[in-house]
Amino acid sequence: MRFYTTALLFLFISFSSIAQKKDSLSANEYLFDFNMRYTGSEFRVAPNYQYILDYLVEQINSDSIHVHVRGHVCCGPAYRLSKRRARKTYKYLIRAGADRTKLSFKGYSDERPLIWPEEDEEAELANRRVDFVIRPRE
């Protein structure tokens, strides 16, 4: 099980580096080097992501940063599902102790894909995700 989790983490980190190149972020923003992946229409926070989210909570509380949680889907517009993914993650961060004033969330549906066009299941998996934009808190 530990190998599986480590292998998945490596896969997520490699996909998130692609996102930094394609996503248009402001000069003072950066993408946290981690993406949460989903299968189908799932939107709950899986237990294997909780340790990295707990680490993110520590960073939120110790630094003067703001974290914007972004939900994404594949295969066409689904704003409700992307928002549910972002909101569940947002609520998890708050329950884990993150300062609510340092967080926000939004569902982006299929507006910001990592891989386009979605020609296979791997591309769809990459695009079904929650990611995190970090910016300095003003």
MDAnalysis code that builds the backbone (N, CA, C; Angstrom):
import MDAnalysis as mda
import numpy as np

u = mda.Universe.empty(414, n_residues=138, atom_resindex=np.repeat(np.arange(138), 3), trajectory=True)
u.add_TopologyAttr("name", ["N", "CA", "C"] * 138)
u.add_TopologyAttr("resid", np.arange(1, 139))
u.add_TopologyAttr("resname", ["MET", "ARG", "PHE", "TYR", "THR", "THR", "ALA", "LEU", "LEU", "PHE", "LEU", "PHE", "ILE", "SER", "PHE", "SER", "SER", "ILE", "ALA", "GLN", "LYS", "LYS", "ASP", "SER", "LEU", "SER", "ALA", "ASN", "GLU", "TYR", "LEU", "PHE", "ASP", "PHE", "ASN", "MET", "ARG", "TYR", "THR", "GLY", "SER", "GLU", "PHE", "ARG", "VAL", "ALA", "PRO", "ASN", "TYR", "GLN", "TYR", "ILE", "LEU", "ASP", "TYR", "LEU", "VAL", "GLU", "GLN", "ILE", "ASN", "SER", "ASP", "SER", "ILE", "HIS", "VAL", "HIS", "VAL", "ARG", "GLY", "HIS", "VAL", "CYS", "CYS", "GLY", "PRO", "ALA", "TYR", "ARG", "LEU", "SER", "LYS", "ARG", "ARG", "ALA", "ARG", "LYS", "THR", "TYR", "LYS", "TYR", "LEU", "ILE", "ARG", "ALA", "GLY", "ALA", "ASP", "ARG", "THR", "LYS", "LEU", "SER", "PHE", "LYS", "GLY", "TYR", "SER", "ASP", "GLU", "ARG", "PRO", "LEU", "ILE", "TRP", "PRO", "GLU", "GLU", "ASP", "GLU", "GLU", "ALA", "GLU", "LEU", "ALA", "ASN", "ARG", "ARG", "VAL", "ASP", "PHE", "VAL", "ILE", "ARG", "PRO", "ARG", "GLU"])
u.atoms.positions = np.array([
    [0.827, -1.194, 0.000],
    [0.000, 0.000, 0.000],
    [0.868, 1.253, 0.000],
    [1.946, 1.251, 0.769],
    [2.818, 2.412, 0.847],
    [3.445, 2.705, -0.520],
    [3.890, 1.650, -1.239],
    [4.466, 1.833, -2.566],
    [3.444, 2.444, -3.512],
    [2.199, 1.968, -3.445],
    [1.134, 2.478, -4.297],
    [0.915, 3.962, -4.049],
    [0.869, 4.378, -2.789],
    [0.673, 5.777, -2.447],
    [1.845, 6.618, -2.928],
    [3.069, 6.127, -2.746],
    [4.249, 6.844, -3.189],
    [4.270, 6.977, -4.704],
    [3.913, 5.911, -5.396],
    [3.881, 5.953, -6.856],
    [2.840, 6.949, -7.347],
    [1.676, 6.975, -6.695],
    [0.640, 7.932, -7.081],
    [1.092, 9.367, -6.826],
    [1.767, 9.602, -5.697],
    [2.255, 10.934, -5.376],
    [3.238, 11.401, -6.448],
    [4.146, 10.520, -6.881],
    [5.093, 10.869, -7.938],
    [4.355, 11.227, -9.222],
    [3.333, 10.453, -9.560],
    [2.548, 10.708, -10.754],
    [1.854, 12.063, -10.664],
    [1.304, 12.402, -9.502],
    [0.599, 13.668, -9.327],
    [1.557, 14.837, -9.436],
    [2.738, 14.702, -8.837],
    [3.708, 15.786, -8.890],
    [4.156, 16.024, -10.323],
    [4.358, 14.963, -11.086],
    [4.776, 15.141, -12.470],
    [3.687, 15.808, -13.297],
    [2.414, 15.490, -13.057],
    [1.323, 16.153, -13.776],
    [1.219, 17.614, -13.381],
    [1.457, 17.935, -12.122],
    [1.283, 19.320, -11.695],
    [2.333, 20.232, -12.300],
    [3.513, 19.710, -12.634],
    [4.510, 20.546, -13.283],
    [4.036, 20.943, -14.678],
    [3.260, 20.094, -15.332],
    [2.670, 20.437, -16.624],
    [1.686, 21.579, -16.451],
    [0.921, 21.548, -15.372],
    [-0.100, 22.571, -15.138],
    [0.527, 23.950, -14.988],
    [1.702, 24.025, -14.369],
    [2.334, 25.315, -14.191],
    [2.633, 25.959, -15.538],
    [2.963, 25.189, -16.534],
    [3.314, 25.743, -17.829],
    [2.086, 26.220, -18.593],
    [0.943, 25.542, -18.453],
    [-0.241, 25.863, -19.239],
    [-1.175, 26.839, -18.552],
    [-1.163, 26.895, -17.244],
    [-2.100, 27.721, -16.505],
    [-1.580, 29.155, -16.450],
    [-2.462, 30.110, -16.642],
    [-2.047, 31.508, -16.580],
    [-2.234, 32.010, -15.153],
    [-1.130, 32.180, -14.474],
    [-1.135, 32.666, -13.106],
    [-0.472, 34.033, -13.068],
    [-0.818, 34.822, -12.074],
    [-0.176, 36.116, -11.887],
    [1.277, 35.920, -11.479],
    [2.031, 36.985, -11.541],
    [3.459, 36.912, -11.224],
    [3.700, 36.487, -9.781],
    [2.807, 36.844, -8.873],
    [3.016, 36.517, -7.461],
    [2.287, 35.240, -7.028],
    [1.753, 34.449, -7.968],
    [1.056, 33.212, -7.656],
    [1.860, 32.014, -8.157],
    [1.681, 30.887, -7.487],
    [2.256, 29.650, -7.997],
    [1.348, 28.482, -7.656],
    [1.496, 27.433, -8.416],
    [0.677, 26.246, -8.241],
    [1.379, 25.311, -7.260],
    [0.690, 24.948, -6.178],
    [1.223, 23.978, -5.226],
    [1.502, 22.686, -5.975],
    [2.644, 22.100, -5.773],
    [3.118, 20.972, -6.573],
    [2.427, 19.660, -6.175],
    [1.085, 19.662, -6.286],
    [0.300, 18.491, -5.924],
    [-1.104, 18.638, -6.500],
    [-1.619, 17.586, -7.090],
    [-2.994, 17.556, -7.603],
    [-3.708, 16.354, -7.014],
    [-4.928, 16.541, -6.600],
    [-5.759, 15.431, -6.145],
    [-6.516, 14.903, -7.347],
    [-6.443, 13.599, -7.597],
    [-7.093, 12.985, -8.755],
    [-8.396, 12.295, -8.344],
    [-9.311, 12.190, -9.292],
    [-10.616, 11.586, -9.056],
    [-10.950, 10.620, -10.183],
    [-11.775, 9.638, -9.859],
    [-12.308, 8.749, -10.885],
    [-13.789, 9.052, -11.035],
    [-14.256, 9.050, -12.261],
    [-15.673, 9.272, -12.515],
    [-16.196, 10.558, -11.923],
    [-17.340, 10.471, -11.259],
    [-17.963, 11.660, -10.677],
    [-17.716, 11.773, -9.176],
    [-16.655, 11.181, -8.699],
    [-16.290, 11.236, -7.279],
    [-15.913, 12.667, -6.897],
    [-16.214, 13.049, -5.643],
    [-15.857, 14.392, -5.186],
    [-15.347, 14.421, -3.750],
    [-15.339, 13.304, -3.061],
    [-14.875, 13.270, -1.675],
    [-13.345, 13.244, -1.607],
    [-12.825, 13.694, -0.456],
    [-11.380, 13.679, -0.230],
    [-10.988, 12.261, 0.170],
    [-10.175, 11.620, -0.649],
    [-9.744, 10.247, -0.383],
    [-8.748, 10.231, 0.780],
    [-8.761, 9.181, 1.599],
    [-7.855, 9.096, 2.748],
    [-6.375, 9.200, 2.379],
    [-5.983, 8.741, 1.203],
    [-4.564, 8.797, 0.845],
    [-4.091, 10.221, 0.531],
    [-4.979, 11.196, 0.458],
    [-4.584, 12.590, 0.244],
    [-4.480, 13.375, 1.552],
    [-4.973, 12.810, 2.632],
    [-5.089, 13.581, 3.862],
    [-3.750, 14.011, 4.446],
    [-2.721, 13.196, 4.307],
    [-1.432, 13.583, 4.880],
    [-0.854, 14.804, 4.170],
    [-1.002, 14.906, 2.863],
    [-0.484, 16.069, 2.140],
    [-1.355, 17.296, 2.413],
    [-2.658, 17.109, 2.589],
    [-3.522, 18.232, 2.940],
    [-3.222, 18.737, 4.345],
    [-2.899, 17.823, 5.256],
    [-2.510, 18.233, 6.608],
    [-1.215, 19.059, 6.570],
    [-0.300, 18.672, 5.700],
    [0.932, 19.455, 5.506],
    [0.577, 20.848, 4.974],
    [-0.339, 20.916, 4.042],
    [-0.764, 22.201, 3.494],
    [-1.378, 23.076, 4.576],
    [-2.146, 22.490, 5.483],
    [-2.734, 23.245, 6.596],
    [-1.633, 23.868, 7.455],
    [-0.591, 23.111, 7.733],
    [0.542, 23.649, 8.504],
    [1.154, 24.859, 7.807],
    [1.324, 24.761, 6.491],
    [1.902, 25.870, 5.730],
    [0.977, 27.087, 5.715],
    [-0.309, 26.844, 5.591],
    [-1.280, 27.944, 5.590],
    [-1.221, 28.694, 6.910],
    [-1.161, 27.954, 8.018],
    [-1.187, 28.581, 9.335],
    [0.142, 29.214, 9.728],
    [1.246, 28.748, 9.176],
    [2.544, 29.291, 9.569],
    [3.037, 30.403, 8.652],
    [2.503, 30.515, 7.437],
    [2.950, 31.524, 6.483],
    [1.841, 32.530, 6.208],
    [2.230, 33.657, 5.666],
    [1.257, 34.675, 5.278],
    [0.882, 34.455, 3.816],
    [0.080, 33.402, 3.601],
    [-0.328, 33.035, 2.243],
    [-1.839, 32.871, 2.168],
    [-2.343, 32.894, 0.963],
    [-3.739, 32.589, 0.682],
    [-3.756, 31.414, -0.285],
    [-4.640, 30.450, -0.058],
    [-4.742, 29.268, -0.917],
    [-6.107, 29.261, -1.588],
    [-6.074, 29.201, -2.906],
    [-7.303, 29.104, -3.693],
    [-7.421, 27.667, -4.181],
    [-8.466, 26.965, -3.741],
    [-8.705, 25.569, -4.108],
    [-9.526, 25.567, -5.394],
    [-9.013, 24.875, -6.426],
    [-9.681, 24.856, -7.729],
    [-10.107, 23.440, -8.095],
    [-11.387, 23.268, -8.394],
    [-11.915, 21.987, -8.829],
    [-12.017, 21.931, -10.340],
    [-11.690, 20.767, -10.927],
    [-11.707, 20.590, -12.376],
    [-12.365, 19.260, -12.732],
    [-12.873, 19.172, -13.951],
    [-13.450, 17.946, -14.482],
    [-12.917, 17.724, -15.890],
    [-13.271, 16.585, -16.459],
    [-12.918, 16.294, -17.844],
    [-14.195, 16.182, -18.664],
    [-14.053, 16.044, -19.944],
    [-15.151, 15.619, -20.832],
    [-16.354, 16.545, -20.851],
    [-16.163, 17.825, -20.904],
    [-17.300, 18.721, -21.041],
    [-17.661, 19.446, -19.765],
    [-18.511, 20.447, -19.869],
    [-18.838, 21.289, -18.725],
    [-19.595, 20.537, -17.631],
    [-19.142, 20.717, -16.409],
    [-19.796, 20.144, -15.225],
    [-19.414, 21.012, -14.028],
    [-19.920, 22.246, -14.016],
    [-19.548, 23.198, -12.973],
    [-19.936, 22.719, -11.578],
    [-21.075, 22.080, -11.469],
    [-21.538, 21.628, -10.153],
    [-20.560, 20.611, -9.552],
    [-20.131, 19.639, -10.349],
    [-19.197, 18.629, -9.857],
    [-17.850, 19.255, -9.520],
    [-17.348, 20.123, -10.361],
    [-16.051, 20.747, -10.075],
    [-16.128, 21.593, -8.808],
    [-17.252, 22.262, -8.589],
    [-17.422, 23.050, -7.365],
    [-17.522, 22.142, -6.144],
    [-18.195, 21.018, -6.266],
    [-18.301, 20.071, -5.143],
    [-16.928, 19.548, -4.754],
    [-16.082, 19.255, -5.737],
    [-14.719, 18.793, -5.452],
    [-13.934, 19.858, -4.704],
    [-13.996, 21.080, -5.189],
    [-13.263, 22.168, -4.540],
    [-13.804, 22.431, -3.134],
    [-15.132, 22.421, -2.970],
    [-15.735, 22.699, -1.667],
    [-15.399, 21.622, -0.642],
    [-15.445, 20.345, -1.043],
    [-15.104, 19.259, -0.112],
    [-13.664, 19.407, 0.379],
    [-12.773, 19.748, -0.515],
    [-11.368, 19.930, -0.137],
    [-11.223, 21.151, 0.766],
    [-11.887, 22.235, 0.428],
    [-11.899, 23.453, 1.239],
    [-12.387, 23.144, 2.656],
    [-13.491, 22.416, 2.760],
    [-14.037, 22.065, 4.077],
    [-13.089, 21.148, 4.851],
    [-12.420, 20.236, 4.153],
    [-11.449, 19.375, 4.829],
    [-10.343, 20.236, 5.431],
    [-9.822, 21.188, 4.672],
    [-8.742, 22.044, 5.163],
    [-9.183, 22.825, 6.397],
    [-10.405, 23.317, 6.411],
    [-10.916, 24.054, 7.570],
    [-11.057, 23.127, 8.773],
    [-11.631, 21.928, 8.568],
    [-11.760, 20.971, 9.683],
    [-10.401, 20.543, 10.224],
    [-9.392, 20.548, 9.371],
    [-8.049, 20.166, 9.808],
    [-7.328, 21.307, 10.517],
    [-7.962, 22.486, 10.571],
    [-7.400, 23.582, 11.349],
    [-6.915, 24.780, 10.563],
    [-7.116, 24.824, 9.259],
    [-6.670, 25.968, 8.469],
    [-7.524, 27.195, 8.761],
    [-6.902, 28.349, 8.714],
    [-7.596, 29.618, 8.914],
    [-8.510, 29.883, 7.715],
    [-9.790, 29.970, 7.961],
    [-10.791, 30.148, 6.902],
    [-10.541, 31.414, 6.076],
    [-9.995, 32.454, 6.704],
    [-9.759, 33.713, 5.991],
    [-8.605, 33.609, 4.990],
    [-7.847, 32.527, 5.057],
    [-6.731, 32.327, 4.132],
    [-7.078, 31.362, 3.004],
    [-8.362, 31.029, 2.876],
    [-8.793, 30.047, 1.876],
    [-9.925, 30.579, 1.015],
    [-9.988, 30.071, -0.197],
    [-11.134, 30.286, -1.082],
    [-11.230, 29.078, -2.006],
    [-12.350, 28.930, -2.700],
    [-12.504, 27.801, -3.625],
    [-13.403, 28.193, -4.783],
    [-13.247, 27.458, -5.879],
    [-14.088, 27.676, -7.060],
    [-14.017, 26.444, -7.958],
    [-15.116, 26.137, -8.605],
    [-15.147, 25.075, -9.600],
    [-14.921, 25.651, -10.986],
    [-13.985, 25.085, -11.726],
    [-13.637, 25.593, -13.055],
    [-14.135, 24.698, -14.182],
    [-14.841, 23.636, -13.852],
    [-15.366, 22.705, -14.839],
    [-14.225, 22.207, -15.728],
    [-14.372, 22.305, -17.045],
    [-13.337, 21.832, -17.967],
    [-12.585, 22.996, -18.622],
    [-12.587, 24.168, -17.991],
    [-11.976, 25.359, -18.568],
    [-10.451, 25.328, -18.598],
    [-9.809, 24.583, -17.696],
    [-8.352, 24.603, -17.587],
    [-7.790, 23.180, -17.585],
    [-7.857, 22.504, -18.708],
    [-7.351, 21.124, -18.755],
    [-5.822, 21.075, -18.722],
    [-5.299, 20.028, -18.141],
    [-3.857, 19.787, -18.194],
    [-3.464, 19.212, -19.541],
    [-4.297, 18.331, -20.064],
    [-4.033, 17.671, -21.342],
    [-5.226, 17.898, -22.262],
    [-4.959, 18.448, -23.446],
    [-6.019, 18.667, -24.416],
    [-5.485, 18.379, -25.793],
    [-6.155, 17.693, -26.627],
    [-7.477, 17.110, -26.440],
    [-7.420, 15.831, -25.605],
    [-8.542, 15.491, -25.011],
    [-8.647, 14.287, -24.190],
    [-8.880, 13.092, -25.104],
    [-7.807, 12.482, -25.553],
    [-7.914, 11.383, -26.507],
    [-7.952, 10.010, -25.858],
    [-7.607, 9.931, -24.577],
    [-7.612, 8.641, -23.909],
    [-7.967, 8.813, -22.433],
    [-8.080, 7.683, -21.752],
    [-8.478, 7.686, -20.347],
    [-7.436, 8.371, -19.460],
    [-6.176, 8.280, -19.824],
    [-5.108, 8.912, -19.048],
    [-5.272, 10.435, -19.049],
    [-5.614, 11.002, -20.180],
    [-5.836, 12.445, -20.264],
    [-7.044, 12.858, -19.427],
    [-8.095, 12.064, -19.469],
    [-9.284, 12.364, -18.662],
    [-8.944, 12.319, -17.176],
    [-8.170, 11.324, -16.764],
    [-7.764, 11.213, -15.361],
    [-6.945, 12.425, -14.935],
    [-6.063, 12.877, -15.797],
    [-5.238, 14.045, -15.477],
    [-6.081, 15.297, -15.297],
    [-7.163, 15.401, -16.045],
    [-7.994, 16.603, -15.987],
    [-9.017, 16.588, -14.859],
    [-9.343, 15.425, -14.304],
    [-10.250, 15.331, -13.144],
    [-9.393, 15.506, -11.897],
    [-9.392, 16.717, -11.355],
    [-8.462, 16.992, -10.260],
    [-8.926, 18.184, -9.429],
    [-8.271, 18.341, -8.287],
    [-8.321, 19.563, -7.495],
    [-6.879, 20.012, -7.373],
    [-6.632, 21.300, -7.632],
    [-5.290, 21.826, -7.431],
    [-5.364, 23.084, -6.568],
    [-4.212, 23.638, -6.237],
    [-4.135, 24.693, -5.243],
    [-3.236, 25.808, -5.760],
    [-3.775, 27.014, -5.817],
    [-2.988, 28.193, -6.197],
    [-2.620, 28.931, -4.916],
    [-1.326, 29.171, -4.755],
    [-0.802, 29.850, -3.571],
    [-0.420, 31.259, -3.969],
    [-0.844, 32.212, -3.150],
    [-0.441, 33.594, -3.393],
    [-0.150, 34.260, -2.051],
    [0.681, 35.296, -2.035],
    [0.937, 36.008, -0.779],
    [-0.353, 36.651, -0.277],
    [-0.532, 36.624, 1.005],
    [-1.730, 37.233, 1.609],
    [-1.501, 38.719, 1.759],
    [-2.476, 39.479, 1.359],
    [-2.342, 40.936, 1.412],
    [-2.938, 41.517, 2.662],
])
